[in-house]
Amino acid sequence: MKASDAVALRGGAHRGVMLTRMGFGGAPLGNLYRRVEEEDAQAALKAAFDGGMRYFDTAPQYGLGLSEERFGRAIARFGREAVTLSTKVGRLLEECGPDEVTPTAFVDTPHRRIVYDYTYDGVMRSHEASLARLGVESIDILLVHDVDVFTHGSRAASEARVRELFDGGGYRALRELKADGRVRAIGAGVNEWQVCERLLGLGEFDAFLLAGRYTLLEQEALDSFLPLCVQRDIGIILGGPYNSGILATGAVDGARYNYAPAPASILERVRRIEAVCAGHGVRLIEAALQFVMGHPAVRTVIPGATTAQEVEANVTLFSRRLPEGLWSDLKAEGLIRPDAPTPAEG
């Protein structure tokens, strides 16, 4: 499989939304955890484009607009028609003083604060603001961002945001934008598959960006959500294939899982997965990157990167044929589910 391999979103090319099997995830270029120099950010984006990636995903949250602005400068060079672009709604950004900046995991950001708004007006305002930051006239895929427990703190709070989306007109705004041709596909970008399933009970969506919830470490989405996506021909954009880092770094000191230091149980499980991989001469990071593509609902994977070298390494890892028996041995050791679809073995 190559990073540049093309795949259609939601049932065919007639919808006009084409992705590459590997895309570029824009969170790290918002200065996630550490500052990324502009020169390095632009080099990473260029390496992605040169490596065949044509799908680029970002969001207002990422660096409080910084990621979108950096994407915009790169897209001006690539040409808007050369890429498929997604961003997100649900967080409005307001200019503010340095003491009022919303605390986030992003550092050295513009002086802005986040206001959550999933209403009709909020979706429309967010869409227009993203167009301005990106410097484009259209966005291909518009995703509702983080109506989940992870972001809002409880099931009740998550449900309140879902109700705001539907009762407050946000979903109607998404449908209008799509019907008018201002966006070509709609969906949600979240950290939990359960809320995606909830959304599917309330409306029609083309895609979900699922971050970190279908990986070598987590396959609960196989129970009901991913089969439902296959049934309805809904594409999964797979974010966070490394579970915030640990499936890239391995069980090292300071390894991160789900945006926090990894607990002991996860560290031990990763060590066991690493041992099986090592027995086949496979690096943990390449097994993590390729495993997710075995599921038929997953259209693309979007690992993040902050340098051209990291992008080039991801492209190489993605294209390598992994040895026979890796996946069956991981299943035999109880490290991935026996019903998990796996990539073709080579």
ZAMARGU-4260 file (C-alpha; in steps of 0.2 Angstrom, whole numbers, plus 5000, padded with zeros to 4 digits):
<rodrens>
0) 5000/5000/5000 | 5006/5017/4996 | 5003/5034/5004 | 4997/5041/4987 | 4984/5027/4984
5) 4967/5035/4981 | 4951/5030/4988 | 4934/5038/4987 | 4924/5044/5002 | 4906/5038/5004
10) 4902/5026/4990 | 4911/5032/4975 | 4920/5046/4965 | 4903/5053/4959 | 4903/5062/4976
15) 4919/5070/4971 | 4928/5068/4988 | 4944/5058/4985 | 4957/5054/4999 | 4974/5047/4999
20) 4977/5031/5009 | 4988/5042/5020 | 4984/5060/5024 | 4992/5073/5035 | 4985/5077/5052
25) 4988/5095/5057 | 4987/5095/5076 | 5006/5094/5079 | 5008/5110/5068 | 4998/5119/5080
30) 5013/5118/5092 | 5006/5103/5101 | 5017/5101/5117 | 5031/5111/5110 | 5035/5125/5098
35) 5037/5120/5079 | 5047/5133/5069 | 5038/5139/5053 | 5051/5133/5042 | 5050/5116/5049
40) 5031/5116/5048 | 5031/5121/5030 | 5045/5108/5026 | 5034/5095/5034 | 5019/5100/5023
45) 5029/5100/5007 | 5036/5083/5011 | 5018/5076/5013 | 5013/5083/4997 | 5029/5077/4988
50) 5026/5060/4996 | 5010/5059/4987 | 4998/5064/5001 | 4983/5074/4995 | 4972/5074/5010
55) 4976/5087/5024 | 4966/5089/5040 | 4966/5103/5052 | 4955/5112/5065 | 4953/5129/5074
60) 4958/5121/5090 | 4975/5116/5084 | 4986/5130/5090 | 4971/5142/5091 | 4971/5144/5073
65) 4990/5142/5070 | 4988/5125/5061 | 4975/5132/5049 | 4986/5147/5045 | 5001/5136/5042
70) 4990/5125/5031 | 4984/5140/5021 | 5002/5146/5017 | 5006/5128/5010 | 4990/5126/5000
75) 4993/5143/4992 | 5009/5134/4985 | 5001/5117/4981 | 4986/5124/4973 | 4968/5122/4981
80) 4962/5110/4968 | 4977/5099/4971 | 4971/5093/4988 | 4957/5087/4999 | 4955/5098/5014
85) 4945/5096/5030 | 4943/5106/5046 | 4931/5107/5060 | 4917/5117/5069 | 4912/5119/5087
90) 4925/5130/5094 | 4925/5148/5089 | 4941/5158/5092 | 4940/5176/5099 | 4955/5187/5100
95) 4960/5191/5118 | 4974/5197/5129 | 4989/5186/5133 | 4981/5183/5151 | 4965/5177/5143
100) 4971/5164/5131 | 4962/5147/5133 | 4975/5135/5141 | 4978/5120/5130 | 4991/5107/5126
105) 4997/5119/5112 | 5011/5131/5116 | 5016/5148/5109 | 4999/5151/5101 | 4990/5167/5095
110) 4981/5176/5109 | 4964/5169/5107 | 4951/5160/5118 | 4940/5146/5114 | 4921/5148/5114
115) 4911/5131/5111 | 4896/5134/5100 | 4887/5120/5090 | 4872/5130/5085 | 4867/5136/5068
120) 4876/5152/5070 | 4891/5145/5078 | 4894/5132/5064 | 4892/5146/5050 | 4903/5158/5059
125) 4916/5144/5062 | 4916/5139/5044 | 4918/5157/5038 | 4933/5160/5050 | 4942/5144/5045
130) 4940/5149/5026 | 4948/5166/5031 | 4963/5158/5041 | 4966/5145/5027 | 4964/5158/5013
135) 4953/5147/5003 | 4936/5148/4996 | 4930/5131/5000 | 4933/5116/5012 | 4929/5099/5006
140) 4925/5090/5023 | 4918/5099/5038 | 4918/5090/5054 | 4909/5093/5071 | 4923/5093/5083
145) 4923/5085/5100 | 4905/5082/5106 | 4912/5068/5117 | 4915/5064/5135 | 4934/5066/5134
150) 4932/5084/5129 | 4917/5089/5140 | 4919/5079/5155 | 4904/5068/5157 | 4891/5059/5147
155) 4878/5071/5152 | 4889/5086/5146 | 4893/5077/5129 | 4874/5073/5127 | 4870/5092/5130
160) 4882/5096/5116 | 4874/5084/5104 | 4857/5091/5108 | 4864/5108/5105 | 4870/5102/5088
165) 4853/5096/5083 | 4841/5107/5093 | 4851/5122/5090 | 4853/5121/5072 | 4871/5116/5070
170) 4867/5100/5060 | 4855/5110/5049 | 4869/5122/5045 | 4880/5107/5040 | 4866/5100/5029
175) 4864/5118/5021 | 4882/5120/5018 | 4883/5103/5009 | 4867/5105/4999 | 4873/5122/4993
180) 4890/5114/4987 | 4900/5125/5000 | 4906/5108/5007 | 4906/5091/4999 | 4905/5080/5015
185) 4900/5082/5033 | 4904/5072/5048 | 4912/5073/5066 | 4930/5072/5073 | 4930/5065/5090
190) 4940/5054/5103 | 4926/5041/5106 | 4917/5030/5094 | 4902/5029/5106 | 4897/5047/5102
195) 4898/5043/5083 | 4886/5029/5085 | 4874/5041/5094 | 4876/5054/5080 | 4871/5041/5067
200) 4855/5038/5077 | 4851/5056/5074 | 4857/5061/5057 | 4866/5057/5041 | 4885/5059/5040
205) 4898/5054/5027 | 4913/5052/5038 | 4920/5051/5055 | 4937/5056/5060 | 4940/5044/5075
210) 4956/5048/5085 | 4965/5035/5095 | 4950/5023/5097 | 4954/5010/5084 | 4973/5005/5086
215) 4984/4991/5091 | 4979/4995/5109 | 4960/4997/5107 | 4948/4988/5096 | 4931/4990/5106
220) 4924/4999/5090 | 4923/4982/5082 | 4908/4978/5093 | 4895/4988/5084 | 4902/5005/5077
225) 4913/4999/5064 | 4901/4986/5057 | 4888/5000/5056 | 4900/5011/5046 | 4903/4997/5034
230) 4884/4994/5032 | 4880/5012/5029 | 4896/5015/5018 | 4903/5028/5030 | 4921/5031/5029
235) 4933/5032/5044 | 4947/5044/5044 | 4959/5036/5057 | 4968/5049/5068 | 4980/5045/5082
240) 4986/5028/5076 | 5000/5029/5089 | 4988/5033/5103 | 4996/5050/5107 | 5013/5043/5105
245) 5016/5027/5114 | 5014/5016/5098 | 5028/5026/5090 | 5040/5028/5104 | 5037/5011/5113
250) 5036/5009/5132 | 5049/5022/5136 | 5050/5034/5150 | 5038/5048/5148 | 5028/5039/5134
255) 5011/5046/5131 | 4994/5037/5129 | 4978/5046/5126 | 4987/5064/5128 | 4993/5059/5146
260) 5008/5049/5153 | 5005/5031/5150 | 4999/5020/5165 | 5008/5004/5170 | 4996/4993/5162
265) 4997/5001/5145 | 5016/5001/5146 | 5016/4982/5149 | 5004/4979/5135 | 5015/4989/5123
270) 5031/4979/5129 | 5022/4963/5124 | 5016/4969/5107 | 5034/4976/5104 | 5041/4959/5108
275) 5030/4950/5095 | 5034/4963/5082 | 5053/4961/5086 | 5051/4943/5083 | 5046/4946/5065
280) 5059/4960/5063 | 5045/4973/5063 | 5046/4990/5072 | 5031/4994/5083 | 5028/5010/5074
285) 5025/5002/5057 | 5014/4989/5064 | 5003/5002/5072 | 5002/5012/5056 | 4998/4998/5045
290) 4986/4988/5057 | 4972/5001/5056 | 4971/5000/5037 | 4965/4982/5038 | 4948/4987/5042
295) 4936/4990/5027 | 4928/5006/5035 | 4945/5014/5037 | 4948/5025/5021 | 4964/5034/5027
300) 4976/5036/5041 | 4982/5053/5046 | 4998/5053/5057 | 5005/5069/5063 | 5022/5075/5060
305) 5032/5091/5063 | 5047/5089/5051 | 5050/5083/5034 | 5060/5068/5040 | 5045/5062/5051
310) 5034/5063/5036 | 5046/5054/5025 | 5048/5040/5038 | 5029/5038/5039 | 5028/5036/5020
315) 5042/5023/5021 | 5034/5014/5036 | 5017/5014/5027 | 5023/5006/5011 | 5033/4992/5018
320) 5027/4974/5016 | 5026/4966/5034 | 5031/4948/5036 | 5019/4933/5036 | 5012/4928/5053
325) 5014/4945/5063 | 4995/4948/5065 | 4991/4930/5068 | 5005/4929/5082 | 4998/4945/5090
330) 4981/4937/5090 | 4987/4921/5097 | 4995/4931/5111 | 4979/4940/5115 | 4986/4956/5110
335) 4974/4961/5097 | 4956/4954/5095 | 4953/4938/5085 | 4940/4946/5075 | 4951/4962/5070
340) 4953/4962/5051 | 4971/4964/5047 | 4981/4970/5031 | 4986/4957/5018 | 5002/4948/5024
345) 5017/4948/5013
</rodrens>
